[in-house]
Amino acid sequence: MTSPDGTGDVAALRAEIDATRAQLGRTVDELSARLDVPARARERVARTRDTAVETYRESPPVVITAGIVLVGLVVGVVVLRRRRANSRRKR
């Protein structure tokens, strides 16, 4: 345990301080990563892209069909908005 000159306590305290510093360093790194919004956004985009690629590889016809349907919906919304805008102008 403690030696007569007290070095055991000093060594234990130093070890505890070193462990606390290491833990504090990990905590600061984790907080920095959580607060880095651009990096988190890039990570989210990469995950989404990977998911889309994986889905396409598993079932290409379904993904292609879904893409065509999505494009059709967007075109339909644009056409409807233009028609409504034109009909309001005529009044």
Residue pairs with C-beta under 8 A, 6 or more apart in sequence:
1 8
2 8
2 9
33 39
33 40
34 40
52 63
55 63
56 63
